[in-house]
Amino acid sequence: MIVTTERECAGRTVTLRAATRGATLLNYCLGDTEIIDGYRDPAELRELNGFRSAVLVPWSNRIREGRYPAALYHGEDPAVRAQLHADIPVSGVHSVPAPIPEAEAGLHGLVTTQELEVIRAENGVLEFGTRLNANTVYPFELSVNIIYSIGAEGSLHVRLRAENLSEVAAPVALGWHPYFRLAGPLAEARLSLDCRARIATDTTLIPHDGAGAFAPCEPLAGSPIDPATDWAYAQLADCAGPDAGDAGASWNVARLRTGTREVALWARLGSWPSKNFHIFAGSGLARDAGRAVAMEPCQALPNAFNRAEGRDMLLEPGAYRELEARVVVTEAATA
């Protein structure tokens, strides 16, 4: 099912459209200008090529070979075993299937193919919810809530929330996978991001072990975008958010300059040292390759569930974790 909402902002109509499948945002339009590059029809949505606007819960990006060790999170403690689902093994590894045929096993979490409930679709707000039940892939229960809303000046506000309904701590890391349309050639687009490391990976885009994952780099300041770009930047510099009420908050921002347009993606990711923006130039997309750039705010590295810092992502019973994002679009005046 597709749901739509609108709001009048600064003399123009701002429109959001999203699918219940994966709570996937399909359109964010400022008047007649489409900002994101979402799926255009039901066939594209079913195929999930490129995971356009995907909500990434309870992990983002990849897990090596779709497998992670059970013992890293709940070991052999009899008290913990007693609180987990009776049919779920607590030794060995959890094997995560591919979300769609021909995709990598364990890619982009467990929400992308789920049908979510519509909670609200009115007054500039689209809200979705679902419950992830414990199973052999992920032996924890989460309540997941996603809200897309239109700000007073037409900005897009996104909030992802996951609450741990289990009786034991659960690993949870959130992310979002939007693509932004280019208003000109990729060769003329520029990216700015205050970062100090680029994530070093193997050929399957799995980060190297330990500190070897963090390759020092200079901040991006109006930098060209290599068409081969498909990597993450970390060690992000925190700053105040885009609104006056955000002073003192820990936000990070990636800015895409394309044509006369700047798209600023602000994200509040938390205090995790591995938080990052994954940037993908769109090479290899089935449709319009190289005509949109993905800027993906993520709370953890790919393969976090197999890394020591994955234990830092444990969410206690009854607690929740959020990722907030805002998209602010500005157009330069033309002569």
C-alpha positions as CSV (number, residue, x, y, z in Angstrom):
1,M,0.0,0.0,0.0
2,I,1.1,3.6,-0.8
3,V,0.3,6.5,1.5
4,T,0.7,10.2,0.8
5,T,0.6,13.4,2.8
6,E,1.1,17.1,1.9
7,R,1.8,20.4,3.6
8,E,1.9,24.0,2.3
9,C,5.2,25.5,3.1
10,A,6.6,28.9,2.0
11,G,4.1,29.1,-0.9
12,R,4.6,25.6,-2.3
13,T,3.2,22.2,-1.7
14,V,5.5,19.7,-0.1
15,T,4.6,16.0,-0.7
16,L,5.7,12.8,0.9
17,R,4.8,9.3,-0.5
18,A,5.8,6.1,1.2
19,A,5.1,2.4,0.8
20,T,4.1,0.1,3.7
21,R,6.7,-2.4,2.5
22,G,9.7,-1.5,4.6
23,A,8.2,1.9,5.4
24,T,10.1,2.9,2.2
25,L,10.0,6.6,1.3
26,L,9.2,6.9,-2.4
27,N,8.9,10.7,-3.0
28,Y,9.9,13.9,-1.3
29,C,8.8,16.7,-3.5
30,L,9.2,20.5,-3.1
31,G,6.5,21.7,-5.4
32,D,7.3,20.0,-8.7
33,T,10.9,19.2,-7.7
34,E,11.7,15.7,-6.7
35,I,14.5,15.6,-4.1
36,I,15.0,11.9,-3.5
37,D,15.3,9.1,-6.1
38,G,12.9,6.5,-4.8
39,Y,11.2,3.5,-6.4
40,R,8.9,4.5,-9.3
41,D,6.5,1.6,-9.4
42,P,5.5,-1.6,-7.6
43,A,7.9,-3.8,-9.7
44,E,10.9,-1.7,-8.6
45,L,9.8,-1.8,-5.0
46,R,9.6,-5.6,-5.1
47,E,13.0,-5.9,-6.7
48,L,14.6,-3.6,-4.2
49,N,17.5,-2.8,-6.5
50,G,19.8,-0.4,-4.7
51,F,17.7,-0.5,-1.5
52,R,16.5,3.0,-2.3
53,S,15.4,4.8,0.9
54,A,15.6,1.6,2.9
55,V,15.1,1.6,6.7
56,L,18.0,-0.3,8.2
57,V,17.1,-2.1,11.4
58,P,18.5,-3.8,13.5
59,W,21.8,-3.4,11.6
60,S,22.9,-1.4,8.6
61,N,24.8,-2.6,5.5
62,R,26.5,-5.9,5.5
63,I,27.2,-8.9,7.8
64,R,30.1,-11.0,6.6
65,E,28.6,-14.0,4.8
66,G,25.4,-13.3,6.6
67,R,26.6,-15.0,9.8
68,Y,27.4,-13.7,13.3
69,P,28.2,-15.5,16.6
70,A,25.5,-16.1,19.1
71,A,28.0,-16.1,22.0
72,L,29.0,-12.5,21.3
73,Y,25.6,-11.4,22.7
74,H,24.2,-14.1,24.9
75,G,26.8,-16.8,25.3
76,E,26.1,-19.9,27.4
77,D,24.6,-18.2,30.5
78,P,21.7,-20.4,31.6
79,A,19.8,-17.4,33.0
80,V,20.0,-15.7,29.6
81,R,19.1,-18.9,27.8
82,A,15.9,-19.2,29.9
83,Q,14.8,-15.8,28.8
84,L,15.2,-16.3,25.0
85,H,12.7,-18.0,22.7
86,A,12.7,-21.8,23.5
87,D,13.4,-22.8,19.9
88,I,16.4,-20.5,19.4
89,P,19.9,-21.9,19.8
90,V,22.3,-19.9,21.9
91,S,25.6,-21.4,20.6
92,G,27.2,-21.4,17.2
93,V,26.2,-18.8,14.8
94,H,23.1,-17.1,13.5
95,S,22.7,-17.3,9.7
96,V,20.9,-14.4,8.0
97,P,19.2,-15.1,4.6
98,A,19.4,-12.7,1.7
99,P,16.5,-10.2,1.8
100,I,15.8,-10.7,-1.9
101,P,17.0,-13.2,-4.5
102,E,20.5,-12.6,-5.8
103,A,21.3,-10.2,-2.9
104,E,24.0,-10.8,-0.3
105,A,23.0,-12.7,2.8
106,G,22.5,-10.5,5.8
107,L,22.2,-7.2,3.8
108,H,20.5,-4.2,5.4
109,G,18.7,-5.7,8.4
110,L,15.3,-7.2,8.7
111,V,12.7,-4.5,7.9
112,T,13.2,-4.0,4.1
113,T,10.7,-6.7,3.0
114,Q,8.2,-6.4,5.9
115,E,4.8,-5.0,5.5
116,L,4.4,-2.3,8.2
117,E,1.2,-0.9,9.8
118,V,0.2,2.7,9.0
119,I,-0.2,4.6,12.2
120,R,-0.7,8.1,10.7
121,A,-0.9,9.5,7.2
122,E,-2.1,13.1,7.6
123,N,-1.1,16.7,8.2
124,G,2.4,16.3,6.8
125,V,3.2,13.1,8.8
126,L,3.6,9.5,7.7
127,E,4.1,7.1,10.6
128,F,4.7,3.3,10.4
129,G,5.2,0.6,13.0
130,T,6.0,-3.1,13.2
131,R,7.3,-5.7,15.6
132,L,10.3,-7.9,14.9
133,N,9.6,-11.3,16.6
134,A,12.5,-13.4,17.9
135,N,13.7,-16.1,15.5
136,T,16.8,-18.1,14.7
137,V,18.2,-15.2,12.6
138,Y,17.8,-12.6,15.4
139,P,16.7,-14.0,18.7
140,F,15.4,-10.7,20.1
141,E,12.1,-8.9,20.0
142,L,11.9,-5.2,18.9
143,S,9.2,-2.7,18.4
144,V,10.1,-0.5,15.4
145,N,8.6,2.9,14.6
146,I,9.3,5.1,11.6
147,I,8.1,8.7,11.2
148,Y,8.5,10.9,8.1
149,S,7.3,14.5,8.6
150,I,7.4,17.9,6.8
151,G,9.0,20.7,8.7
152,A,7.7,24.3,8.8
153,E,10.0,25.4,6.0
154,G,9.5,22.3,3.9
155,S,12.4,20.2,5.3
156,L,12.1,16.5,5.6
157,H,12.3,15.1,9.2
158,V,12.9,11.4,9.8
159,R,12.9,9.5,13.0
160,L,13.7,5.8,13.4
161,R,13.1,4.2,16.8
162,A,13.7,0.6,18.0
163,E,12.6,-0.5,21.4
164,N,13.8,-3.7,23.0
165,L,10.9,-5.9,24.0
166,S,13.1,-8.8,25.0
167,E,14.0,-9.8,28.5
168,V,17.7,-9.6,27.6
169,A,19.9,-7.0,26.0
170,A,19.8,-6.9,22.2
171,P,22.3,-5.6,19.7
172,V,20.7,-2.7,17.7
173,A,22.2,-0.3,15.2
174,L,20.1,1.9,13.0
175,G,20.6,3.4,9.5
176,W,18.8,5.0,6.6
177,H,19.6,4.6,2.8
178,P,18.2,7.6,0.8
179,Y,19.3,8.5,-2.7
180,F,19.3,12.2,-3.8
181,R,18.7,13.1,-7.4
182,L,21.4,15.0,-9.1
183,A,20.5,18.3,-10.8
184,G,23.4,18.0,-13.2
185,P,26.2,15.6,-14.1
186,L,27.9,13.5,-11.4
187,A,31.2,15.0,-12.5
188,E,30.1,18.4,-11.4
189,A,28.6,17.4,-8.1
190,R,30.5,18.1,-4.9
191,L,30.4,16.6,-1.4
192,S,31.3,18.1,1.9
193,L,31.6,16.1,5.2
194,D,33.6,16.9,8.3
195,C,35.3,13.5,8.8
196,R,38.7,12.2,9.7
197,A,38.6,8.6,8.5
198,R,37.5,6.6,5.5
199,I,36.5,3.0,6.2
200,A,38.9,0.6,4.7
201,T,37.3,-2.6,3.5
202,D,38.0,-5.8,1.6
203,T,36.6,-6.5,-1.9
204,T,33.2,-7.5,-0.4
205,L,32.9,-4.1,1.4
206,I,33.5,-5.7,4.9
207,P,35.7,-3.4,7.0
208,H,39.2,-4.6,8.0
209,D,39.5,-5.8,11.6
210,G,39.9,-3.5,14.6
211,A,41.6,-0.1,14.1
212,G,42.6,-1.2,10.6
213,A,39.1,-0.2,9.5
214,F,39.8,3.5,10.0
215,A,42.1,4.9,7.3
216,P,43.0,8.6,8.1
217,C,41.6,11.1,5.6
218,E,41.1,14.8,5.3
219,P,37.6,16.3,5.7
220,L,35.7,16.6,2.5
221,A,35.2,20.2,1.5
222,G,33.5,20.6,-1.9
223,S,35.2,17.4,-3.1
224,P,34.4,15.7,-6.4
225,I,32.6,12.4,-6.2
226,D,34.5,9.4,-7.8
227,P,32.0,7.4,-9.8
228,A,33.3,4.3,-8.0
229,T,32.5,5.7,-4.6
230,D,30.9,3.0,-2.4
231,W,32.5,3.5,1.0
232,A,31.9,5.1,4.4
233,Y,33.4,8.0,6.2
234,A,33.7,8.0,10.0
235,Q,35.3,9.9,12.9
236,L,32.7,12.6,12.3
237,A,32.9,16.0,13.8
238,D,29.8,16.8,15.9
239,C,28.0,20.2,15.5
240,A,24.7,21.9,16.4
241,G,21.7,20.9,14.3
242,P,19.9,22.8,11.5
243,D,17.3,24.4,13.7
244,A,17.6,27.0,16.4
245,G,16.4,24.5,19.1
246,D,19.2,22.1,18.1
247,A,22.0,24.2,19.7
248,G,24.3,21.9,21.7
249,A,23.0,18.8,20.2
250,S,25.4,16.3,18.6
251,W,24.5,16.3,14.9
252,N,26.6,15.4,11.8
253,V,25.9,16.7,8.3
254,A,26.8,15.7,4.8
255,R,26.2,18.3,2.0
256,L,25.7,17.5,-1.6
257,R,26.1,20.3,-4.1
258,T,24.5,19.6,-7.5
259,G,23.7,22.3,-10.0
260,T,22.3,25.3,-8.1
261,R,21.0,23.0,-5.4
262,E,22.5,22.0,-2.0
263,V,21.0,19.0,-0.2
264,A,22.1,18.9,3.4
265,L,21.5,15.6,5.2
266,W,21.7,16.2,9.0
267,A,21.7,13.1,11.3
268,R,21.8,12.6,15.0
269,L,23.4,9.2,15.3
270,G,24.4,9.1,19.0
271,S,27.9,9.0,20.6
272,W,29.1,5.8,18.9
273,P,32.7,6.1,17.7
274,S,32.0,4.1,14.6
275,K,29.0,6.2,13.4
276,N,29.4,7.1,9.8
277,F,28.0,8.3,6.5
278,H,28.2,5.7,3.7
279,I,28.4,7.4,0.3
280,F,27.4,5.5,-2.9
281,A,27.7,7.2,-6.3
282,G,25.1,4.9,-7.8
283,S,27.3,3.0,-10.2
284,G,25.6,-0.3,-11.2
285,L,22.1,0.7,-10.4
286,A,19.5,-1.0,-12.6
287,R,17.9,2.4,-13.4
288,D,19.6,5.7,-13.8
289,A,23.0,4.7,-12.7
290,G,25.1,7.7,-11.8
291,R,22.1,10.1,-11.7
292,A,21.6,10.0,-7.9
293,V,24.0,9.8,-4.9
294,A,23.2,7.8,-1.7
295,M,24.2,9.5,1.5
296,E,23.5,6.9,4.3
297,P,23.7,7.9,8.0
298,C,24.5,4.8,10.0
299,Q,25.2,4.3,13.7
300,A,27.6,1.4,13.2
301,L,30.0,0.0,10.7
302,P,29.1,-2.8,8.3
303,N,29.7,-6.1,9.9
304,A,29.3,-4.5,13.4
305,F,27.7,-7.7,14.8
306,N,31.0,-9.5,14.2
307,R,33.2,-6.8,15.7
308,A,34.1,-6.2,19.3
309,E,32.4,-2.8,19.2
310,G,29.1,-4.6,18.4
311,R,28.8,-5.3,22.1
312,D,28.6,-1.6,22.7
313,M,25.4,-1.5,20.6
314,L,23.6,-3.7,23.2
315,L,20.2,-2.2,24.1
316,E,18.8,-3.1,27.5
317,P,15.3,-4.5,28.0
318,G,12.7,-1.8,27.8
319,A,15.1,0.7,26.4
320,Y,14.9,2.3,23.0
321,R,17.4,3.7,20.4
322,E,16.7,6.4,17.9
323,L,18.2,7.9,14.7
324,E,17.0,11.3,13.7
325,A,17.7,12.8,10.2
326,R,16.7,16.0,8.5
327,V,17.0,16.9,4.8
328,V,17.3,20.7,4.1
329,V,17.3,21.8,0.5
330,T,18.5,25.2,-0.6
331,E,18.6,26.7,-4.1
332,A,21.2,29.4,-5.1
333,A,19.7,32.5,-6.6
334,T,20.1,32.6,-10.4
335,A,20.8,35.7,-12.5
